[in-house]
Amino acid sequence: MDEQFTRDIAEHFTRPWSQRRGIESIDRNAEVVLVKVPLDRLSDVLAEVAIESQRNVIGAEIEVSGAFVFAYQLVGHPWSIMVSGLLDAPSILQSSELAQLSKQLGQPVIRLLVSDTACEIGYDLFEGGELVEYFRGSDGELTDNSHEYEIQSQLYLLFPYPDDVEEDDDSEAQQTAYFWSRRRQITAEDISNVWDFPHQLMRDRDAFDPAIDSNYLLGEDFPNSGRYRVQNLGFTLVLGYEENGHSQEITSIPDLARVDYFRF
C-alpha cells in the first residue's frame, strides 16, 4: 500500500471525534435516533417511561432483557443519540413517539435507517410534533412506504454511476429514491446519490451518527440475555502487513461524554 495513501487513511480514521459530522459508516444495519438536546434532558424524558434506568454505565454491568435503549452523547456535539437493543420485543422507536418527543423537547428529531444488506438508506425528520421530511433511497428497486405517514412522496430515478450504465441502456435507474418535505422542493440533481443525500442533511444540521450501537457497547456476545459490562474499546483499522508479517493496526476511541441505559 502506498505510504502517503496509508498516512491519509490513518489521519482520517483518527480525526477528532468532536469535529466529525454526517454519517460515519453505512456498512451496517442500523436504526439510530438523534435528538438535538443535551443528554440530561433526553434521559430525564426516557426515565419517566422506563421500568429501569441507569446513568453513566460505561464500565458498569447491566442486566439485558426485553427492549432497551442506550442514550449517549459525544463530547463537542449538540445532538444526543439513541440506539435500541431488542430481545424478542417490538420496536420502541415508533414514529408517533418520535414525533411526540420532538414536540415535548421543542427540538428536532432524526431517525436514520441504514442497511448495507438491503442496500438501502433513509431518514425521517420530526419537528414540533410532526413529520417534516421523509427520504428513502436504494441502489436498486425500492418499495415506497410513505403511505404509512399518510403522505405522498415523489419518486426519483438517479444515475450516479454513469460508467456502469451500458451504452443505449437507460431503461433502469441505478438508484431509486422517494422524498417528501413540508419545507423544501428538490430535484434529482439535488439528491445526486442516495448515500450522499442523508449524509449532507446530517452535516447541514450539525449532526453526527458515529456508528456506535448496542453491539459495540456490549461486545461480541450480544444479543443474548444476561449481564454485560458496557464498554468503549474503540474502532480498530487494519492497514496492512509489515515486512515482518505483523498487521499494522490503529485504534480510535470515541470521546463519549456519557452513556445511559433504559429498559422498557
Backbone bond lengths (Angstrom), bond angles and torsions (degrees), N, CA, C in turn:
res aa  C-N    CA-C-N  psi(-1)  N-CA   C-N-CA  omega(-1)  CA-C   N-CA-C  phi
1 M - - - 1.459 - - 1.534 108.81 -
2 D 1.342 115.39 135.66 1.448 120.46 -179.32 1.523 110.15 -57.61
3 E 1.349 116.27 135.11 1.460 121.30 -174.28 1.521 112.01 -62.89
4 Q 1.343 117.83 -42.91 1.458 120.88 179.33 1.526 110.76 -65.63
5 F 1.337 116.06 -40.65 1.459 120.61 178.53 1.525 110.39 -62.06
6 T 1.325 116.58 -40.42 1.466 121.44 178.39 1.520 110.74 -63.67
7 R 1.330 116.99 -42.86 1.466 120.44 178.76 1.521 110.90 -63.10
8 D 1.339 116.66 -40.06 1.465 120.22 179.82 1.529 110.83 -63.75
9 I 1.319 116.30 -42.28 1.464 120.26 178.97 1.523 110.17 -63.53
10 A 1.330 116.47 -45.02 1.464 120.85 -179.08 1.525 111.22 -63.77
11 E 1.333 116.78 -39.42 1.459 120.34 -179.90 1.520 110.88 -65.71
12 H 1.340 116.61 -41.22 1.460 120.23 178.55 1.525 110.63 -66.80
13 F 1.324 117.32 -41.14 1.465 121.95 -177.01 1.520 111.92 -66.23
14 T 1.323 117.15 -30.03 1.465 120.99 -176.25 1.524 112.77 -105.98
15 R 1.321 118.98 13.55 1.463 121.13 179.07 1.528 109.17 -60.67
16 P 1.329 118.34 152.64 1.474 120.97 -175.85 1.527 112.26 -57.61
17 W 1.317 116.48 133.62 1.460 120.98 -179.72 1.524 111.16 -65.12
18 S 1.312 117.70 -30.32 1.458 120.38 -177.95 1.523 112.27 -67.78
19 Q 1.348 117.11 -19.57 1.454 120.93 -177.27 1.529 112.89 -98.88
20 R 1.306 117.64 -3.76 1.469 120.73 -176.07 1.525 111.09 -79.93
21 R 1.324 115.19 141.08 1.456 121.54 175.37 1.530 108.66 -142.64
22 G 1.324 116.45 160.51 1.451 120.65 -179.27 1.516 111.40 96.98
23 I 1.319 116.69 -141.80 1.462 123.16 -178.55 1.524 107.97 -121.05
24 E 1.305 116.78 119.94 1.456 120.90 -174.91 1.522 112.47 -67.71
25 S 1.329 117.65 -40.71 1.464 120.31 -176.60 1.524 110.39 -151.96
26 I 1.339 116.08 139.31 1.466 121.59 173.26 1.523 110.65 -108.21
27 D 1.325 117.13 6.20 1.469 121.22 -179.12 1.522 110.31 -88.48
28 R 1.336 115.93 62.04 1.457 120.38 -179.15 1.520 109.16 -169.84
29 N 1.328 115.74 170.57 1.462 122.28 172.27 1.522 106.93 -111.84
30 A 1.321 116.79 117.17 1.465 118.69 -171.93 1.519 111.60 -154.91
31 E 1.334 114.51 152.39 1.457 124.02 167.56 1.521 107.07 -124.94
32 V 1.314 115.99 120.78 1.465 122.05 -174.79 1.518 108.69 -126.78
33 V 1.322 115.82 137.04 1.466 120.78 177.10 1.524 108.44 -117.41
34 L 1.322 115.81 127.37 1.462 122.31 178.72 1.518 109.01 -114.91
35 V 1.326 116.10 134.73 1.460 122.54 -178.75 1.528 107.65 -128.12
36 K 1.321 116.97 128.71 1.462 119.84 -173.78 1.530 111.58 -84.68
37 V 1.334 114.75 65.22 1.458 121.70 175.78 1.520 108.49 -143.99
38 P 1.349 118.30 158.75 1.462 120.03 172.00 1.526 110.69 -61.09
39 L 1.311 116.39 152.53 1.462 121.39 -175.93 1.526 111.94 -58.52
40 D 1.325 118.87 -36.63 1.462 120.59 -179.74 1.525 111.24 -57.57
41 R 1.328 118.02 -42.52 1.467 121.43 -179.28 1.514 111.01 -65.83
42 L 1.342 116.88 -44.44 1.463 120.18 179.56 1.522 110.74 -64.96
43 S 1.317 117.03 -44.11 1.460 120.52 -177.55 1.524 111.87 -66.14
44 D 1.318 117.67 -34.42 1.459 120.15 176.68 1.530 110.86 -61.12
45 V 1.324 116.69 -40.24 1.467 121.05 179.44 1.532 110.28 -68.38
46 L 1.322 117.26 -44.79 1.463 120.47 -179.75 1.523 111.65 -64.64
47 A 1.325 116.90 -37.04 1.463 120.53 -178.32 1.523 111.92 -64.36
48 E 1.333 117.23 -26.34 1.458 120.37 -179.63 1.516 112.71 -67.81
49 V 1.340 117.82 -25.82 1.469 120.75 -176.20 1.530 112.59 -113.93
50 A 1.312 118.20 -8.30 1.464 121.15 -178.96 1.530 110.20 -81.46
51 I 1.340 116.02 151.42 1.467 119.69 175.28 1.525 110.48 -87.74
52 E 1.330 115.87 -14.12 1.462 120.90 175.28 1.511 108.55 -152.02
53 S 1.324 116.81 137.89 1.459 120.35 177.00 1.514 109.71 -142.50
54 Q 1.322 115.15 141.71 1.460 121.84 176.63 1.522 108.55 -137.07
55 R 1.324 116.86 132.23 1.463 121.15 179.12 1.531 109.36 -98.71
56 N 1.324 114.01 149.65 1.470 121.84 173.39 1.539 111.43 54.57
57 V 1.332 115.89 64.87 1.471 120.67 -171.76 1.532 113.93 -96.05
58 I 1.314 119.32 0.58 1.461 119.57 177.51 1.531 108.89 -58.95
59 G 1.342 115.88 123.82 1.454 121.70 -178.73 1.511 113.83 88.73
60 A 1.345 117.25 -8.17 1.465 121.06 -179.04 1.521 110.22 -99.46
61 E 1.336 116.12 160.54 1.458 121.44 175.37 1.520 109.82 -92.77
62 I 1.343 115.80 140.91 1.457 121.10 177.20 1.522 108.68 -130.10
63 E 1.321 115.40 156.13 1.461 121.68 176.13 1.523 108.42 -95.76
64 V 1.346 116.50 121.00 1.455 121.45 -176.51 1.527 109.27 -102.38
65 S 1.332 115.95 123.20 1.460 121.40 174.47 1.519 108.53 -163.74
66 G 1.337 115.75 149.02 1.464 120.13 177.77 1.517 113.14 62.81
67 A 1.338 115.50 -138.07 1.462 121.96 -177.71 1.520 109.65 -102.91
68 F 1.306 115.88 133.37 1.459 119.53 179.25 1.519 110.19 -147.73
69 V 1.323 114.51 165.33 1.460 121.94 -178.67 1.515 109.19 -135.05
70 F 1.330 115.71 137.92 1.457 121.37 164.44 1.530 107.43 -99.40
71 A 1.313 116.62 133.59 1.461 122.25 172.80 1.515 107.41 -118.44
72 Y 1.323 116.88 132.32 1.464 119.51 -177.68 1.516 110.26 -148.86
73 Q 1.327 114.32 167.18 1.460 121.09 177.15 1.513 109.07 -143.09
74 L 1.312 115.56 138.75 1.456 121.54 175.91 1.522 110.09 -88.89
75 V 1.312 116.28 144.31 1.461 121.49 176.79 1.537 109.42 -59.48
76 G 1.330 116.25 132.50 1.451 120.76 177.53 1.513 114.69 85.64
77 H 1.344 117.73 9.31 1.462 121.41 -178.98 1.524 110.56 -120.58
78 P 1.349 117.42 139.27 1.466 120.41 -178.03 1.526 113.96 -83.89
79 W 1.332 118.08 -12.59 1.453 121.59 -177.27 1.525 110.49 -100.05
80 S 1.336 116.76 140.07 1.457 122.24 167.37 1.525 108.56 -95.63
81 I 1.322 116.60 157.37 1.459 121.85 -171.78 1.516 110.07 -128.87
82 M 1.335 115.62 140.47 1.461 122.28 173.71 1.518 109.82 -118.93
83 V 1.332 115.91 134.39 1.461 121.88 170.79 1.519 107.06 -131.54
84 S 1.322 116.03 140.38 1.457 119.55 -174.83 1.514 110.95 -103.54
85 G 1.317 114.74 157.76 1.445 122.37 168.61 1.504 107.32 -127.88
86 L 1.322 117.20 129.93 1.457 121.04 -173.56 1.520 109.78 -124.69
87 L 1.317 116.52 124.61 1.449 122.33 175.54 1.532 108.01 -119.90
88 D 1.346 115.90 96.49 1.461 122.09 -178.43 1.520 111.67 53.47
89 A 1.337 116.27 42.93 1.463 120.76 -179.05 1.526 108.82 -138.60
90 P 1.345 118.01 150.01 1.465 120.63 178.28 1.522 110.92 -69.04
91 S 1.335 115.48 158.50 1.455 120.04 179.18 1.522 110.56 -62.97
92 I 1.326 115.95 139.51 1.470 119.90 176.45 1.532 110.58 -102.03
93 L 1.322 116.65 1.63 1.459 120.16 -179.82 1.520 109.56 -98.53
94 Q 1.332 116.68 59.68 1.449 122.05 -177.61 1.527 110.51 -78.82
95 S 1.329 115.44 154.04 1.457 120.80 -176.65 1.516 112.31 -60.89
96 S 1.336 116.61 -40.87 1.463 119.42 -178.22 1.520 111.45 -63.24
97 E 1.340 117.14 -39.78 1.459 120.26 178.49 1.523 111.53 -67.27
98 L 1.321 117.23 -38.29 1.462 120.47 179.92 1.523 111.09 -68.76
99 A 1.327 116.53 -38.63 1.457 119.89 176.09 1.527 110.10 -62.90
100 Q 1.345 116.23 -44.91 1.451 120.27 179.26 1.516 111.51 -63.69
101 L 1.338 116.21 -36.74 1.457 120.69 178.78 1.527 110.90 -61.98
102 S 1.334 117.00 -39.93 1.467 120.24 178.51 1.522 111.56 -65.32
103 K 1.334 116.37 -31.56 1.467 120.21 177.72 1.519 111.04 -76.81
104 Q 1.327 116.23 -43.53 1.457 120.90 -177.66 1.522 112.23 -63.46
105 L 1.335 116.46 -40.41 1.456 120.95 -177.74 1.526 112.77 -91.03
106 G 1.327 116.02 -13.73 1.456 119.32 179.75 1.516 113.83 68.21
107 Q 1.336 116.33 26.78 1.458 121.60 -178.08 1.527 109.65 -140.81
108 P 1.345 117.50 155.86 1.460 120.07 -178.19 1.521 113.35 -67.13
109 V 1.329 114.27 152.13 1.464 123.38 176.75 1.523 107.88 -128.38
110 I 1.312 116.60 132.76 1.461 122.22 177.40 1.518 108.96 -118.15
111 R 1.329 116.17 126.96 1.464 120.01 168.52 1.527 107.60 -103.90
112 L 1.319 115.92 120.25 1.459 122.55 -179.14 1.525 109.22 -106.89
113 L 1.326 116.68 130.99 1.455 122.99 -179.41 1.521 108.78 -119.90
114 V 1.332 116.87 124.61 1.459 121.88 -178.95 1.531 109.12 -131.57
115 S 1.328 117.34 133.00 1.459 121.12 176.11 1.518 109.61 -144.64
116 D 1.343 116.18 104.96 1.461 118.01 175.53 1.529 110.40 -75.88
117 T 1.333 117.51 -21.56 1.459 120.77 177.18 1.520 110.77 -66.44
118 A 1.328 116.32 -46.24 1.462 121.23 179.93 1.522 112.67 -90.60
119 C 1.343 117.29 -3.92 1.469 122.80 -176.38 1.529 110.71 56.66
120 E 1.352 115.91 47.30 1.453 121.61 -178.21 1.524 110.48 -131.65
121 I 1.327 115.25 152.78 1.455 122.08 176.57 1.524 107.97 -148.89
122 G 1.334 116.39 151.78 1.449 119.06 179.01 1.512 111.42 -169.39
123 Y 1.319 115.12 173.26 1.459 120.07 175.32 1.521 109.93 -154.03
124 D 1.332 115.22 156.12 1.461 124.14 170.22 1.522 106.66 -123.94
125 L 1.308 117.20 130.32 1.461 122.67 178.54 1.525 109.27 -112.83
126 F 1.342 115.40 122.29 1.470 121.50 -179.62 1.531 109.22 -113.31
127 E 1.322 114.96 139.21 1.463 121.01 174.25 1.522 108.39 -146.34
128 G 1.342 116.49 136.38 1.456 120.64 175.47 1.512 114.83 60.31
129 G 1.326 117.03 28.65 1.455 120.25 177.15 1.511 115.48 87.58
130 E 1.330 118.20 9.60 1.457 119.98 -179.95 1.522 111.22 -143.40
131 L 1.321 115.14 157.98 1.457 121.28 174.43 1.519 109.00 -72.13
132 V 1.335 116.52 128.73 1.469 119.55 179.07 1.526 111.97 -116.20
133 E 1.334 117.51 -15.01 1.469 119.03 177.56 1.527 109.97 -156.89
134 Y 1.341 114.58 141.85 1.462 122.43 -176.41 1.521 108.31 -137.27
135 F 1.336 116.08 134.08 1.463 120.33 178.01 1.519 110.17 -145.56
136 R 1.333 116.18 136.29 1.456 122.80 170.84 1.523 107.88 -138.30
137 G 1.335 116.60 137.93 1.452 120.19 -179.78 1.514 111.24 -143.21
138 S 1.332 115.59 154.62 1.456 120.39 -178.35 1.521 110.32 -150.98
139 D 1.326 115.23 153.92 1.459 120.55 173.93 1.521 112.26 -76.79
140 G 1.325 117.32 -6.70 1.461 121.81 178.52 1.512 110.48 -137.65
141 E 1.328 115.62 -146.38 1.449 120.47 177.21 1.525 109.74 -69.82
142 L 1.327 115.74 153.44 1.458 120.66 -174.80 1.513 109.58 -147.32
143 T 1.338 116.15 135.55 1.463 121.71 175.99 1.520 109.55 -87.30
144 D 1.316 115.88 132.44 1.460 121.10 179.60 1.525 109.45 -85.94
145 N 1.344 116.30 116.77 1.460 121.16 178.82 1.522 112.33 -108.43
146 S 1.322 116.98 19.71 1.464 119.45 -176.41 1.527 111.80 -66.80
147 H 1.340 117.74 -18.70 1.460 120.05 178.92 1.523 111.42 -62.16
148 E 1.337 116.91 -22.61 1.462 119.82 177.67 1.518 111.15 -64.14
149 Y 1.319 117.72 -24.27 1.460 122.70 175.58 1.532 112.15 -94.74
150 E 1.333 115.93 1.46 1.468 121.71 -176.23 1.519 110.72 59.98
151 I 1.315 115.60 42.25 1.458 122.54 174.65 1.520 108.72 -126.52
152 Q 1.309 116.57 166.79 1.457 121.68 177.57 1.532 108.60 -120.84
153 S 1.331 115.85 101.44 1.459 119.65 -179.44 1.521 110.70 -79.73
154 Q 1.324 115.49 162.97 1.465 121.73 179.48 1.514 109.89 -101.44
155 L 1.320 116.01 139.88 1.455 122.36 178.65 1.526 110.30 -86.90
156 Y 1.344 115.14 136.04 1.459 121.82 176.23 1.525 108.44 -127.19
157 L 1.323 117.13 132.44 1.451 123.27 174.58 1.520 108.07 -108.16
158 L 1.329 116.31 123.94 1.463 121.41 -170.56 1.517 111.09 -119.85
159 F 1.336 115.11 150.32 1.456 122.11 177.36 1.530 109.50 -128.74
160 P 1.343 117.43 70.35 1.471 119.72 -176.53 1.515 113.90 -78.23
161 Y 1.334 117.50 -11.44 1.469 120.98 -177.27 1.525 109.17 -121.88
162 P 1.323 118.29 70.66 1.473 120.65 -174.45 1.518 113.29 -60.09
163 D 1.320 118.34 -29.05 1.458 120.33 -179.36 1.522 112.69 -68.85
164 D 1.354 116.14 -17.76 1.461 120.43 -178.55 1.516 112.81 -92.57
165 V 1.339 117.00 -6.29 1.457 120.82 -179.05 1.515 108.85 -91.85
166 E 1.332 116.10 126.05 1.452 120.32 -179.79 1.525 110.22 -68.67
167 E 1.320 115.70 148.11 1.456 121.33 -178.96 1.524 110.21 -60.02
168 D 1.324 116.18 137.99 1.461 124.01 179.70 1.526 112.37 65.61
169 D 1.317 118.05 18.13 1.464 120.58 178.68 1.525 108.62 -125.12
170 D 1.326 115.60 89.98 1.464 120.25 177.86 1.524 110.89 -118.12
171 S 1.340 117.16 24.90 1.455 121.43 -176.00 1.517 112.33 -76.58
172 E 1.322 117.57 -24.46 1.448 120.27 -177.80 1.529 110.01 -124.82
173 A 1.306 115.37 138.84 1.460 120.28 177.74 1.511 109.86 -78.25
174 Q 1.318 116.23 146.17 1.449 120.44 174.10 1.523 110.86 -71.86
175 Q 1.334 116.96 -30.37 1.456 121.77 178.59 1.532 109.97 -138.33
176 T 1.335 113.87 152.17 1.466 121.24 177.17 1.521 108.28 -123.87
177 A 1.323 116.85 138.63 1.465 120.72 179.06 1.523 110.08 -140.77
178 Y 1.335 115.06 150.08 1.460 122.35 172.28 1.526 107.62 -126.88
179 F 1.328 115.60 133.80 1.465 120.16 -176.11 1.521 109.67 -141.43
180 W 1.346 113.88 142.37 1.467 121.60 174.44 1.519 107.68 -147.99
181 S 1.337 116.52 142.31 1.456 119.62 179.79 1.517 110.57 -154.00
182 R 1.342 115.46 144.23 1.461 120.98 171.63 1.522 111.27 -82.80
183 R 1.327 116.88 -15.26 1.463 120.61 -166.82 1.534 114.77 -108.30
184 R 1.333 117.87 -25.00 1.462 117.68 -171.97 1.522 111.31 -151.61
185 Q 1.326 113.98 157.36 1.460 122.59 172.79 1.527 108.02 -108.96
186 I 1.336 116.59 139.47 1.455 119.83 179.32 1.524 110.10 -133.71
187 T 1.322 115.31 164.90 1.463 122.52 176.06 1.526 109.24 -114.51
188 A 1.316 115.81 171.71 1.462 120.22 175.95 1.523 110.62 -60.23
189 E 1.332 116.15 -34.44 1.466 119.75 178.50 1.531 111.01 -66.30
190 D 1.321 116.94 -32.00 1.459 119.99 177.33 1.532 111.13 -66.09
191 I 1.318 116.70 -38.08 1.467 120.36 177.56 1.518 109.43 -72.48
192 S 1.322 116.47 -50.96 1.470 124.45 177.07 1.527 112.63 65.68
193 N 1.326 117.13 -61.21 1.462 122.44 -179.09 1.521 107.53 -141.84
194 V 1.343 117.47 130.04 1.471 120.18 -173.93 1.521 112.08 -63.89
195 W 1.327 118.45 -24.53 1.464 120.80 -179.77 1.523 111.72 -81.19
196 D 1.317 116.94 -29.82 1.465 121.02 -179.33 1.527 112.56 -80.89
197 F 1.322 116.78 -29.90 1.469 120.62 -172.95 1.535 112.24 -63.50
198 P 1.344 120.52 -49.61 1.475 119.41 176.44 1.531 112.33 -64.49
199 H 1.336 115.93 -35.24 1.463 119.88 177.86 1.528 110.37 -59.64
200 Q 1.335 116.63 -41.77 1.458 120.12 -179.58 1.523 111.10 -69.77
201 L 1.340 117.29 -37.74 1.464 119.48 176.12 1.522 110.51 -58.33
202 M 1.337 116.94 -44.60 1.457 120.90 179.84 1.525 110.71 -62.31
203 R 1.315 116.92 -43.19 1.459 120.23 179.50 1.536 110.80 -64.75
204 D 1.322 116.81 -41.35 1.461 120.62 179.41 1.524 111.36 -63.24
205 R 1.330 116.14 -29.61 1.461 121.74 -178.58 1.533 112.10 -93.04
206 D 1.327 117.54 4.72 1.463 121.98 -179.06 1.529 110.85 61.90
207 A 1.341 116.01 34.08 1.462 122.03 -176.72 1.519 110.35 -111.74
208 F 1.333 115.36 160.12 1.462 120.50 -177.49 1.520 110.43 -148.86
209 D 1.323 115.98 129.04 1.464 122.91 171.69 1.518 107.85 -103.28
210 P 1.346 118.80 109.49 1.470 121.19 -174.48 1.521 115.00 -85.78
211 A 1.334 117.35 4.92 1.471 122.18 -178.66 1.531 111.93 63.41
212 I 1.320 116.27 33.78 1.462 122.06 175.55 1.523 107.91 -100.19
213 D 1.340 117.09 114.44 1.455 121.09 -178.19 1.521 110.53 -123.79
214 S 1.322 116.75 -172.43 1.462 121.25 -178.16 1.513 111.50 -62.99
215 N 1.326 117.63 -36.28 1.467 120.12 179.06 1.522 111.20 -63.39
216 Y 1.332 116.54 -39.21 1.457 119.95 177.54 1.527 110.71 -64.36
217 L 1.323 117.20 -44.32 1.462 121.67 -174.85 1.534 113.00 -75.63
218 L 1.344 117.16 -26.20 1.462 120.01 -175.31 1.524 113.94 -107.64
219 G 1.330 117.76 -16.05 1.459 119.61 176.31 1.514 113.71 96.67
220 E 1.324 115.32 -177.72 1.457 122.29 -170.55 1.527 113.49 -67.76
221 D 1.336 118.76 -26.40 1.465 120.63 -176.23 1.521 113.28 -73.45
222 F 1.332 118.29 -21.49 1.458 121.05 177.45 1.531 107.52 -66.89
223 P 1.372 122.63 140.60 1.459 126.23 19.75 1.531 115.18 -109.23
224 N 1.266 119.40 73.76 1.450 122.95 169.68 1.523 109.27 -108.24
225 S 1.337 116.16 148.13 1.460 119.54 176.92 1.522 109.91 -64.24
226 G 1.316 116.21 153.96 1.459 120.25 177.67 1.504 111.43 141.75
227 R 1.307 115.30 -167.13 1.459 121.30 179.96 1.530 109.22 -99.60
228 Y 1.311 114.88 136.24 1.456 121.79 -178.78 1.519 109.79 -132.38
229 R 1.325 115.05 148.73 1.457 120.01 171.90 1.528 107.86 -97.01
230 V 1.322 116.33 123.44 1.460 121.22 -178.80 1.532 108.39 -73.26
231 Q 1.329 115.72 132.66 1.455 119.87 -171.58 1.525 111.25 -133.26
232 N 1.306 114.68 161.26 1.464 122.70 175.81 1.523 107.00 -139.57
233 L 1.323 115.40 75.23 1.461 121.43 -172.31 1.525 113.22 -87.58
234 G 1.320 117.01 -11.99 1.457 120.07 178.60 1.514 113.20 93.23
235 F 1.313 115.24 171.82 1.460 123.56 177.05 1.526 108.41 -106.08
236 T 1.331 116.54 135.42 1.454 121.15 -177.41 1.519 110.56 -114.04
237 L 1.317 115.67 132.89 1.458 123.14 178.06 1.520 109.43 -112.28
238 V 1.334 116.04 127.38 1.467 121.41 175.71 1.523 107.41 -97.49
239 L 1.334 115.82 115.97 1.461 120.69 -174.67 1.520 113.38 -88.04
240 G 1.302 118.25 -21.41 1.458 120.40 -178.09 1.507 109.95 150.59
241 Y 1.294 116.07 -165.49 1.463 121.14 -176.52 1.522 110.60 -117.65
242 E 1.323 114.22 134.90 1.449 120.07 177.71 1.527 109.82 -81.95
243 E 1.323 116.67 176.43 1.454 120.89 -175.65 1.524 112.73 -60.71
244 N 1.326 117.38 -28.82 1.462 120.42 -179.57 1.524 112.64 -83.03
245 G 1.332 116.69 1.77 1.456 120.25 176.43 1.508 114.65 91.38
246 H 1.335 117.37 -6.35 1.457 120.19 179.06 1.534 109.77 -85.31
247 S 1.338 115.39 142.79 1.456 119.46 179.45 1.520 110.64 -76.71
248 Q 1.313 115.28 149.70 1.458 121.68 176.97 1.523 107.96 -96.98
249 E 1.314 117.16 118.38 1.450 121.77 -175.56 1.531 111.42 -120.30
250 I 1.338 114.89 143.14 1.462 121.78 176.12 1.522 107.83 -128.95
251 T 1.320 117.28 132.56 1.457 122.07 179.55 1.519 110.44 -115.73
252 S 1.325 115.21 133.43 1.466 122.03 177.58 1.527 107.85 -120.69
253 I 1.323 117.06 120.31 1.460 121.93 -176.37 1.524 109.81 -100.83
254 P 1.329 118.47 119.85 1.469 121.11 179.05 1.532 111.95 -58.16
255 D 1.308 115.66 140.45 1.456 121.28 -179.27 1.534 108.75 -88.63
256 L 1.332 115.67 80.11 1.457 121.78 -177.68 1.525 110.22 -80.66
257 A 1.316 116.36 122.53 1.461 119.68 176.76 1.518 110.39 -67.85
258 R 1.354 116.03 -39.75 1.460 120.91 179.63 1.520 108.68 -171.96
259 V 1.323 116.52 155.22 1.461 122.52 173.12 1.525 107.63 -129.13
260 D 1.338 117.05 129.23 1.458 122.75 177.77 1.526 109.43 -116.23
261 Y 1.329 115.75 153.70 1.463 121.72 -173.95 1.533 109.88 -126.12
262 F 1.355 115.77 134.77 1.454 121.58 -179.24 1.521 110.01 -136.43
263 R 1.333 115.74 130.85 1.472 121.28 178.68 1.526 108.64 -112.76
264 F 1.329 114.88 141.72 1.470 120.54 -173.73 1.532 110.16 -123.36
